[in-house]
């Protein structure tokens, strides 16, 4: 029976152009959005779960993952060692109980890495493992606070974005702040 042999969590930083903190609360890590001609250093993390058969499941928390999420992931990681990586539902339920007094955001990166591990071990995509049958999915672009800091706060700005999206083949735009 295959077992989880190692869990590695790696923190990394990178700079993102035209992204900054909102003027309302410049120190708030959660208040990030479009800010022209700026640069923001972001800190995220990646997780790798290795099984004793040599397979690796990975996930990079490239957006949205805070240090609080990473702390939860780090606190859960030791409990994975020696467990069967195919028992994803049992592991998820145990993690949910462990973090019952917290928001549980640290569970997601582990769960995704376990699904990636299963896909690699069985030579199948996660979609196939879940019984997927679609060959095409509808996609959309998200503006992520695009209405702030002069990004998409005008009809002209929105039209520029729309034309750019159509050129790249993305016909739909999610902009909840337009509603």
C-alpha positions in Angstrom: 0.0 0.0 0.0 1.3 3.4 -1.0 2.0 5.9 1.8 2.8 9.6 2.0 6.5 9.9 2.7 7.2 13.6 2.7 5.4 16.9 2.7 7.3 20.0 1.7 6.0 23.6 1.9 8.1 26.3 0.3 7.5 30.0 0.7 8.5 32.3 -2.2 8.2 36.0 -3.2 7.8 37.7 -6.5 7.1 41.2 -7.8 3.9 42.0 -9.7 3.6 45.1 -11.9 0.6 47.4 -11.8 -0.6 45.9 -8.6 -0.8 47.7 -5.3 -2.6 48.1 -2.0 -5.7 50.2 -1.9 -5.4 53.8 -0.7 -8.2 53.1 1.9 -5.8 50.8 3.9 -2.4 50.7 2.4 -1.1 48.1 4.9 -3.9 45.6 4.5 -2.6 42.5 2.8 -6.1 41.5 1.6 -6.8 44.9 -0.1 -4.8 44.4 -3.2 -5.9 45.6 -6.7 -4.9 47.3 -9.9 -2.6 50.3 -9.3 -1.0 51.7 -12.4 2.7 52.1 -12.6 3.3 50.4 -9.3 5.0 47.2 -8.2 4.1 45.0 -5.3 6.0 42.2 -3.7 3.8 39.2 -3.0 4.7 36.3 -0.8 3.0 32.9 -1.6 3.7 29.2 -1.1 3.9 25.9 -2.8 3.3 22.4 -1.5 4.7 19.1 -2.7 3.4 15.8 -1.4 5.7 12.8 -2.1 4.6 9.2 -1.8 6.9 6.2 -1.1 6.4 5.0 -4.7 8.2 8.2 -5.9 5.2 10.1 -7.2 4.8 13.8 -6.4 1.6 15.9 -6.1 2.1 19.7 -6.3 0.2 22.9 -5.9 1.3 26.5 -6.0 -0.7 29.0 -4.1 0.0 31.7 -6.6 -2.9 34.0 -5.7 -4.9 34.5 -2.6 -2.8 32.4 -0.3 -1.8 34.4 2.8 0.7 33.5 5.5 -2.3 32.5 7.7 -3.2 29.9 5.0 0.4 28.7 4.9 0.4 28.4 8.7 -2.6 26.2 8.6 -1.1 24.1 5.8 2.2 23.7 7.8 0.3 22.7 10.9 -1.6 20.0 9.0 1.3 18.6 7.0 2.9 16.4 9.7 -0.4 14.6 10.1 -0.2 13.3 6.5 2.9 11.3 6.9 2.4 7.6 6.7 -1.2 7.9 5.4 -2.6 6.4 2.2 -2.7 9.3 -0.3 -5.7 7.7 -2.0 -7.8 8.2 1.1 -8.4 11.9 0.2 -11.9 12.1 1.6 -10.8 10.7 5.0 -7.8 13.0 5.1 -10.0 16.0 4.2 -12.5 15.1 7.0 -9.6 14.8 9.5 -8.2 18.1 8.4 -11.6 19.8 8.6 -12.0 18.6 12.2 -8.5 19.7 13.1 -9.2 23.2 11.8 -12.8 23.4 13.0 -12.2 26.6 15.0 -10.5 28.3 12.0 -11.5 29.2 8.5 -9.9 26.0 7.1 -8.2 27.7 4.1 -5.0 25.6 4.7 -6.9 22.4 3.7 -7.3 23.4 0.0 -3.6 23.4 -1.0 -3.2 19.9 0.5 -6.3 18.6 -1.1 -5.3 19.9 -4.5 -1.8 18.4 -4.2 -3.3 15.0 -3.2 -5.5 15.1 -6.3 -2.5 16.0 -8.4 -0.6 13.1 -6.8 -3.4 10.7 -7.7 -3.5 11.9 -11.3 0.2 11.4 -11.7 0.2 8.0 -10.0 -2.7 6.8 -12.2 -1.7 8.5 -15.4 -5.0 10.4 -15.6 -6.1 14.1 -15.3 -8.0 15.2 -12.3 -11.0 15.7 -14.6 -10.8 12.0 -15.6 -10.4 10.9 -11.9 -13.6 12.9 -11.1 -15.5 11.3 -14.1 -15.4 14.4 -16.3 -16.6 14.2 -19.8 -16.3 17.7 -21.2 -13.7 18.6 -23.7 -14.4 22.3 -23.6 -15.1 24.6 -20.7 -16.5 28.1 -20.8 -14.0 30.6 -19.4 -14.1 34.2 -18.4 -11.8 37.0 -17.3 -12.1 38.5 -13.8 -11.3 42.1 -13.1 -10.2 41.6 -9.4 -11.0 45.0 -8.0 -10.6 46.6 -11.5 -12.9 49.4 -10.5 -10.3 50.9 -8.2 -7.3 53.2 -8.7 -8.2 54.3 -12.2 -8.1 50.9 -13.8 -11.6 50.2 -15.1 -13.5 53.1 -13.6 -14.6 54.5 -17.0 -16.5 53.2 -20.0 -13.3 53.7 -22.1 -11.2 51.6 -19.8 -13.8 48.8 -19.9 -14.0 48.9 -23.7 -10.2 48.7 -23.9 -10.3 45.6 -21.7 -13.1 44.1 -23.6 -11.3 44.5 -27.0 -8.2 43.0 -25.5 -10.1 40.0 -24.2 -11.8 39.4 -27.5 -8.4 39.4 -29.2 -7.2 36.7 -26.8 -10.4 34.6 -27.3 -12.0 35.3 -23.9 -15.6 36.4 -24.8 -16.9 36.7 -21.2 -16.0 39.2 -18.4 -16.8 38.9 -14.8 -17.0 42.3 -13.2 -19.3 42.0 -10.1 -18.8 45.7 -9.3 -20.6 46.6 -12.6 -23.9 45.1 -11.4 
